[in-house]
Amino acid sequence: MKKGLFVMCALILVIAMAGCVRTYKFTKERVDTDVSGNQGVIYGPAPAPHTVESPNREMIGVDIELPTLKELETQPKKEK
């Protein structure tokens, strides 16, 4: 089990060092913060509207570059 985990981590590290993986941070607007209507209240006044501390969230993006099938087919084949 430990050997497999080590091999997987080593493979990820090699791919990252080869330049095939790009990580970056970006901010995105929250889409689930609008509260309208009676908010599920059947009888009586509705409570105060729900508020969020930050209207944006910080996310981490990971891009992995893989060759297409056409790129793989056009590469010259190695002879033995």
SVG drawing of the C-alpha trace seen along z (x, -y; Angstrom):
<svg xmlns="http://www.w3.org/2000/svg" viewBox="-49 -41 66 44">
<polyline fill="none" stroke="black" stroke-width="0.4" points="0.0,0.0 2.8,-2.4 4.8,-1.5 1.8,-2.3 1.2,-5.6 4.9,-6.5 4.9,-5.6 1.8,-7.7 3.3,-10.7 6.6,-10.3 4.7,-10.2 2.7,-13.3 5.9,-15.1 7.6,-14.1 4.7,-15.2 4.6,-18.6 8.3,-19.1 8.0,-18.3 5.7,-21.3 2.5,-19.4 0.7,-20.7 -0.2,-24.3 -1.8,-25.4 -3.1,-28.9 -5.5,-30.7 -8.5,-32.8 -11.5,-34.4 -15.0,-33.6 -18.3,-35.3 -20.6,-33.2 -23.8,-32.3 -25.6,-30.8 -25.9,-33.9 -29.2,-35.4 -32.0,-34.6 -35.6,-35.7 -39.1,-34.8 -40.3,-33.7 -37.3,-31.4 -39.5,-28.4 -41.5,-30.2 -45.2,-29.1 -46.6,-31.4 -45.3,-34.7 -42.6,-37.2 -39.6,-36.0 -36.3,-36.2 -33.6,-38.6 -32.1,-37.9 -29.0,-35.6 -25.8,-37.5 -22.4,-36.2 -19.1,-37.7 -17.4,-37.7 -19.3,-37.8 -16.3,-36.1 -14.5,-32.8 -10.9,-32.0 -10.4,-28.8 -7.5,-26.8 -7.3,-25.8 -5.3,-22.9 -4.6,-22.5 -3.1,-19.3 -1.8,-19.3 -2.3,-16.0 -1.4,-15.4 -4.2,-14.8 -4.6,-11.6 -3.6,-13.5 -0.4,-14.7 0.5,-11.1 -0.1,-9.7 2.1,-12.3 5.1,-11.7 7.9,-9.7 8.0,-6.1 11.1,-4.8 12.8,-1.8 14.2,0.9"/>
</svg>
